Amino acid sequence: MFEKKGTFVIAAGQADEETLMDIALEAGADDVSSDAEVVEITCHPTAFLTVKQALEAKNISTISANSP
């Protein structure tokens, strides 16, 4: 069964992965994964706004942000 998740895609140069992980997980995100170009954060739909606000508070812009 598929579970709906909120997602954020951030350019890898916005912040280091550990910083992004700390911000995201403290805000309620479920997972943070990365490759050479982007970092993807996933969260439960109820945590979407909180994660979004936490990223904005640290001036981290997203390539995309999708709420289910």
KAFEN-V90386 format. One line per field, one symbol per residue. phi: phi as a letter, one per 20 degrees, with the letter a starting at -180 (. if undefined). burial: I if it has 9 or more other ideal C-beta (glycine too) atoms within 8 Angstrom, else O. Layout:
BEGIN
phi=???
burial=???
END
This chain:
BEGIN
phi=.edfceccdcfgefafgfffffffffeofebccbcfdcddddbfgfegfffgfffffeldedfbbcdf
burial=OOOOIIIIIIIIOIIOIOOIIOIIIOIIIOOIOIOOOIIIIIIIIOIIOIIIIIIOOOOIOIOOIOOO
END
